[in-house]
């Protein structure tokens, strides 16, 4: 039979909070903090600003520090990886040299074994 109006109506989402700027829509996910919002003159773009007005003061500095730290870690990781690769190449070359020396020693020993005693 027919549905009652209470069953088909969506649940009340509660009070909808208006965003202070367009850029605030991505707050907490992938927003870019507004550099002007916390300054004494404030952001002149207001609601049309493409940057987030919900981020706390100092968020730009914090994100910049995090990015610099990520870059430092990536560089250190690449450096360590290159050092390991260099070490591996050196070890392989050393192993090849040792194998060549062993073969040369075995050849010398076998030649000496077949020479008559004088």
Backbone as numpy.savetxt, mean C-alpha at the origin, in Angstrom:
# Nx Ny Nz CAx CAy CAz Cx Cy Cz
-55.04 -11.27 -0.05 -55.86 -10.11 -0.05 -54.98 -8.88 -0.05
-55.52 -7.72 0.23 -54.76 -6.47 0.15 -53.82 -6.30 1.32
-52.72 -5.61 1.08 -51.74 -5.36 2.14 -52.15 -4.11 2.89
-51.87 -4.09 4.16 -52.18 -2.89 4.93 -51.09 -1.85 4.68
-51.42 -0.62 4.95 -50.47 0.45 4.66 -49.23 0.37 5.55
-49.34 -0.25 6.73 -48.18 -0.36 7.60 -47.19 -1.39 7.09
-47.67 -2.41 6.35 -46.77 -3.44 5.84 -46.00 -2.97 4.62
-46.57 -2.15 3.77 -45.92 -1.74 2.54 -45.07 -0.48 2.70
-45.29 0.27 3.74 -44.52 1.50 3.93 -43.12 1.17 4.45
-42.09 1.84 3.92 -40.73 1.58 4.41 -40.59 2.06 5.84
-39.66 1.47 6.55 -39.41 1.88 7.94 -38.90 3.31 7.96
-39.27 4.03 8.98 -38.85 5.43 9.12 -37.34 5.47 9.36
-36.58 6.10 8.46 -35.13 6.13 8.62 -34.67 7.06 9.73
-35.59 7.77 10.33 -35.21 8.72 11.37 -34.84 10.05 10.74
-34.33 10.95 11.54 -33.98 12.26 10.98 -32.82 12.14 9.99
-32.99 12.74 8.83 -31.95 12.72 7.81 -31.08 13.94 8.03
-29.81 13.70 8.18 -28.88 14.80 8.43 -28.38 15.33 7.09
-28.53 16.59 6.85 -28.06 17.21 5.62 -26.54 17.27 5.64
-25.94 16.99 4.50 -24.49 17.04 4.41 -24.03 18.50 4.32
-22.95 18.83 5.00 -22.46 20.21 4.97 -21.84 20.60 3.62
-21.43 19.59 2.84 -20.86 19.86 1.51 -21.03 18.62 0.64
-20.96 18.80 -0.66 -21.08 17.67 -1.60 -19.98 16.65 -1.32
-18.78 17.13 -1.08 -17.64 16.24 -0.83 -17.75 15.44 0.45
-18.67 15.82 1.32 -18.84 15.10 2.59 -19.57 13.78 2.40
-20.17 13.56 1.23 -20.92 12.33 0.98 -20.03 11.10 1.08
-18.75 11.24 0.78 -17.83 10.11 0.83 -17.07 10.05 2.15
-17.50 10.80 3.15 -16.80 10.85 4.44 -16.67 9.46 5.04
-15.48 9.15 5.49 -15.22 7.87 6.11 -14.95 6.75 5.12
-15.15 7.01 3.85 -14.92 5.98 2.83 -13.73 6.39 1.97
-13.89 7.50 1.26 -12.83 7.96 0.37 -12.95 9.47 0.17
-13.07 10.19 1.26 -13.25 11.64 1.13 -11.90 12.35 1.11
-11.95 13.58 0.66 -10.78 14.46 0.68 -11.15 15.65 1.56
-10.48 15.81 2.69 -10.81 16.90 3.60 -10.63 18.28 2.96
-11.50 19.19 3.32 -11.43 20.57 2.83 -10.32 21.31 3.59
-9.41 21.91 2.84 -8.30 22.64 3.45 -8.74 23.96 4.05
-9.89 24.47 3.65 -10.35 25.78 4.09 -11.38 25.73 5.21
-12.02 24.60 5.40 -13.14 24.53 6.34 -12.75 24.95 7.76
-11.59 24.54 8.24 -11.18 24.82 9.61 -10.41 26.14 9.74
-10.18 26.84 8.66 -9.48 28.13 8.73 -10.45 29.21 9.21
-9.91 30.31 9.70 -10.76 31.37 10.26 -11.71 31.96 9.22
-11.27 32.07 7.96 -12.15 32.61 6.91 -13.16 31.58 6.41
-12.92 30.30 6.70 -13.84 29.23 6.32 -13.82 28.93 4.83
-14.61 27.94 4.44 -14.69 27.53 3.03 -15.69 28.42 2.30
-15.22 29.03 1.23 -16.08 29.94 0.47 -17.06 29.19 -0.44
-16.81 27.90 -0.67 -17.68 27.11 -1.56 -18.92 26.58 -0.85
-18.89 26.55 0.47 -20.05 26.10 1.24 -20.51 24.70 0.85
-21.82 24.53 0.67 -22.39 23.23 0.33 -21.91 22.71 -1.02
-21.48 23.60 -1.91 -21.01 23.19 -3.24 -19.57 22.68 -3.22
-18.91 22.74 -2.08 -17.51 22.31 -1.97 -17.40 20.82 -2.27
-16.43 20.46 -3.08 -16.23 19.06 -3.45 -15.37 18.31 -2.44
-15.00 18.99 -1.37 -14.19 18.38 -0.32 -15.02 18.22 0.94
-14.56 17.33 1.81 -15.32 16.96 2.99 -15.23 18.01 4.10
-16.38 18.36 4.65 -16.45 19.29 5.78 -16.73 18.54 7.09
-16.77 17.21 7.04 -17.02 16.41 8.25 -15.73 15.93 8.91
-14.63 15.97 8.19 -13.36 15.51 8.74 -12.92 16.44 9.87
-12.27 15.87 10.89 -11.82 16.71 12.00 -10.64 17.60 11.59
-10.43 18.62 12.36 -9.30 19.51 12.11 -8.00 18.70 12.20
-7.09 18.94 11.30 -5.82 18.20 11.29 -5.85 16.93 10.46
-6.99 16.61 9.85 -7.12 15.37 9.08 -6.22 15.39 7.83
-6.07 16.54 7.21 -5.21 16.63 6.02 -3.78 16.27 6.41
-3.31 16.83 7.52 -1.94 16.54 7.99 -1.80 15.06 8.33
-2.81 14.50 8.99 -2.76 13.08 9.37 -2.70 12.19 8.12
-3.55 12.49 7.13 -3.56 11.69 5.90 -2.24 11.83 5.14
-1.68 13.04 5.15 -0.41 13.27 4.47 0.70 12.45 5.14
0.72 12.45 6.48 1.71 11.66 7.21 1.54 10.17 6.91
0.30 9.70 6.87 0.05 8.29 6.58 0.55 7.94 5.18
0.29 8.82 4.22 0.73 8.58 2.85 2.26 8.54 2.77
2.92 9.48 3.45 4.38 9.50 3.46 4.93 8.23 4.10
4.30 7.77 5.17 4.74 6.54 5.83 4.54 5.33 4.91
3.43 5.30 4.20 3.19 4.21 3.24 4.26 4.21 2.15
4.63 5.40 1.67 5.66 5.50 0.64 7.00 5.02 1.19
7.34 5.44 2.43 8.60 5.00 3.05 8.64 3.48 3.17
7.52 2.89 3.60 7.47 1.44 3.75 7.59 0.74 2.40
6.97 1.30 1.38 7.05 0.70 0.04 8.48 0.76 -0.48
9.15 1.89 -0.27 10.54 2.04 -0.72 11.43 1.06 0.05
11.24 0.97 1.36 12.04 0.04 2.17 11.80 -1.40 1.73
10.57 -1.73 1.43 10.24 -3.08 0.98 10.90 -3.38 -0.36
10.85 -2.41 -1.28 11.49 -2.60 -2.58 13.00 -2.75 -2.42
13.59 -1.95 -1.54 15.03 -2.02 -1.30 15.40 -3.39 -0.73
14.63 -3.87 0.24 14.90 -5.18 0.84 14.73 -6.29 -0.19
13.72 -6.17 -1.03 13.50 -7.17 -2.07 14.67 -7.19 -3.05
15.18 -6.01 -3.41 16.32 -5.93 -4.33 17.56 -6.53 -3.69
17.76 -6.27 -2.39 18.91 -6.83 -1.69 18.83 -8.36 -1.65
17.64 -8.88 -1.41 17.47 -10.34 -1.42 17.75 -10.92 -2.80
17.28 -10.24 -3.83 17.51 -10.69 -5.20 19.01 -10.68 -5.51
19.70 -9.61 -5.12 21.15 -9.52 -5.33 21.87 -10.64 -4.60
21.46 -10.89 -3.36 22.07 -11.96 -2.57 21.85 -13.32 -3.22
20.66 -13.55 -3.73 20.36 -14.81 -4.41 21.26 -15.00 -5.63
21.43 -13.95 -6.42 22.30 -14.02 -7.60 23.73 -14.33 -7.18
24.21 -13.67 -6.12 25.57 -13.93 -5.63 25.72 -15.38 -5.18
24.72 -15.89 -4.48 24.77 -17.28 -4.01 24.78 -18.26 -5.18
23.99 -17.97 -6.20 23.97 -18.84 -7.38 25.31 -18.82 -8.09
25.92 -17.65 -8.20 27.23 -17.55 -8.85 28.28 -18.30 -8.04
28.25 -18.17 -6.72 29.18 -18.88 -5.85 29.01 -20.39 -6.00
27.77 -20.83 -6.05 27.49 -22.26 -6.21 28.04 -22.76 -7.55
27.87 -21.99 -8.61 28.40 -22.38 -9.92 29.92 -22.43 -9.89
30.56 -21.46 -9.23 32.02 -21.46 -9.13 32.51 -22.67 -8.36
31.85 -23.01 -7.26 32.24 -24.16 -6.46 32.09 -25.45 -7.27
31.00 -25.55 -8.02 30.78 -26.74 -8.84 31.87 -26.85 -9.91
32.23 -25.74 -10.52 33.29 -25.75 -11.54 34.63 -26.15 -10.93
34.92 -25.64 -9.73 36.18 -25.99 -9.06 36.22 -27.47 -8.70
35.09 -28.02 -8.26 35.04 -29.44 -7.92 35.28 -30.29 -9.16
34.68 -29.92 -10.27 34.87 -30.66 -11.52 36.34 -30.58 -11.93
36.94 -29.39 -11.85 38.34 -29.23 -12.22 39.24 -30.07 -11.33
38.97 -30.11 -10.02 39.75 -30.93 -9.09 39.60 -32.41 -9.41
38.39 -32.83 -9.74 38.16 -34.24 -10.07 38.90 -34.62 -11.34
38.93 -33.74 -12.32 39.65 -34.00 -13.57 41.14 -34.12 -13.28
41.68 -33.22 -12.46 43.10 -33.27 -12.11 43.44 -34.57 -11.38
42.57 -34.95 -10.46 42.81 -36.17 -9.69 42.75 -37.40 -10.58
41.81 -37.42 -11.51 41.71 -38.59 -12.40 42.89 -38.64 -13.36
43.40 -37.51 -13.81 44.56 -37.48 -14.69 45.80 -37.94 -13.92
45.91 -37.52 -12.67 47.06 -37.91 -11.86 47.02 -39.40 -11.57
45.85 -39.98 -11.46 45.73 -41.41 -11.15 46.19 -42.26 -12.32
46.08 -41.78 -13.53 46.46 -42.56 -14.70 47.90 -42.31 -15.16
48.61 -41.40 -14.53 49.99 -41.15 -14.92 50.88 -42.19 -14.23
51.84 -42.71 -14.96 52.74 -43.71 -14.35 53.67 -43.05 -13.32
54.02 -43.84 -12.33 54.95 -43.35 -11.31 56.34 -43.32 -11.89
57.09 -42.30 -11.61 58.45 -42.25 -12.14 59.44 -42.60 -11.08
